[in-house]
Amino acid sequence: MGFMDFFKKTSAPASGSVAKDRLKLVLVHDRVNCSAQVLEMLKTDIIKVISNYMEIDLDELDIQITQTQSEENNGTVPVLYANIPIKSMRKIQD
């Protein structure tokens, strides 16, 4: 980093790119026929099940449906993405 680079403004993502990303997300949800309500119910169920085994950080939890390249290289496929930070494991009683 040069001396003058220090004074340059760091720019936030352009509103056009943010809108494009949001549109992609809406299209993915539409293609897999997953409404916001269904995604929220799915998220609630996942949290319930995982919470039986571990303590998770609900503030940093991120569950969404995105797209990824298929393994057969015939286009993209919807994927359920879950980033669930684990605080600790619960002791399971036998």
C-alpha positions as CSV (number, residue, x, y, z in Angstrom):
1,M,0.0,0.0,0.0
2,G,1.4,3.4,-1.0
3,F,1.2,6.5,1.1
4,M,-1.5,8.0,-1.0
5,D,-3.6,4.8,-1.0
6,F,-4.1,5.4,2.7
7,F,-6.2,8.5,2.0
8,K,-8.4,6.9,-0.7
9,K,-11.9,6.1,0.2
10,T,-12.8,2.5,0.4
11,S,-16.0,2.0,-1.4
12,A,-19.0,-0.1,-0.5
13,P,-20.4,-2.5,-3.1
14,A,-22.3,-0.6,-5.8
15,S,-26.0,-0.7,-5.3
16,G,-26.3,-2.3,-8.7
17,S,-24.3,-5.3,-7.7
18,V,-26.2,-5.6,-4.4
19,A,-29.5,-5.6,-6.4
20,K,-28.1,-8.2,-8.8
21,D,-27.2,-10.5,-5.9
22,R,-30.6,-10.1,-4.3
23,L,-32.3,-10.9,-7.6
24,K,-30.2,-14.0,-8.0
25,L,-31.3,-15.1,-4.5
26,V,-34.9,-14.5,-5.3
27,L,-34.6,-16.5,-8.5
28,V,-32.9,-19.4,-6.7
29,H,-35.7,-19.5,-4.1
30,D,-38.3,-19.4,-6.9
31,R,-36.7,-22.2,-8.9
32,V,-36.6,-24.5,-5.9
33,N,-40.1,-23.4,-4.9
34,C,-38.9,-22.3,-1.5
35,S,-40.7,-19.4,-0.1
36,A,-39.3,-17.2,2.7
37,Q,-41.8,-18.9,5.1
38,V,-40.5,-22.4,4.1
39,L,-36.9,-21.3,4.5
40,E,-37.7,-19.9,8.0
41,M,-39.5,-23.2,9.0
42,L,-36.5,-25.2,7.8
43,K,-34.1,-22.9,9.7
44,T,-36.2,-23.4,12.9
45,D,-36.2,-27.2,12.5
46,I,-32.4,-27.3,11.9
47,I,-31.8,-25.2,14.9
48,K,-34.0,-27.4,17.1
49,V,-32.2,-30.6,16.0
50,I,-28.7,-29.3,16.2
51,S,-29.4,-27.7,19.6
52,N,-30.0,-31.2,21.0
53,Y,-26.4,-32.0,20.5
54,M,-24.5,-28.7,20.8
55,E,-24.8,-25.1,21.9
56,I,-24.8,-22.8,18.8
57,D,-24.3,-19.1,18.3
58,L,-27.7,-17.9,17.0
59,D,-26.4,-14.4,16.3
60,E,-23.9,-15.6,13.8
61,L,-26.1,-18.3,12.3
62,D,-26.5,-18.2,8.5
63,I,-28.8,-20.6,6.6
64,Q,-29.7,-19.9,3.0
65,I,-30.3,-21.5,-0.4
66,T,-27.7,-20.7,-3.0
67,Q,-26.6,-22.2,-6.3
68,T,-23.5,-24.1,-7.2
69,Q,-22.0,-25.9,-10.2
70,S,-23.3,-29.4,-10.5
71,E,-20.8,-32.3,-10.3
72,E,-21.9,-33.5,-13.7
73,N,-21.0,-30.0,-15.2
74,N,-24.5,-29.6,-16.6
75,G,-25.3,-26.3,-15.1
76,T,-26.1,-25.1,-11.6
77,V,-28.1,-26.7,-8.9
78,P,-29.7,-25.3,-5.7
79,V,-27.8,-25.9,-2.5
80,L,-28.8,-25.5,1.2
81,Y,-25.9,-23.6,2.8
82,A,-25.6,-23.6,6.6
83,N,-22.9,-21.8,8.5
84,I,-23.6,-22.6,12.2
85,P,-21.0,-21.6,14.7
86,I,-20.7,-24.1,17.5
87,K,-20.1,-22.7,21.0
88,S,-19.8,-26.1,22.7
89,M,-20.9,-29.7,22.6
90,R,-23.6,-30.9,24.9
91,K,-23.1,-34.0,27.1
92,I,-25.2,-36.8,25.8
93,Q,-26.6,-39.1,28.5
94,D,-26.6,-42.8,27.6
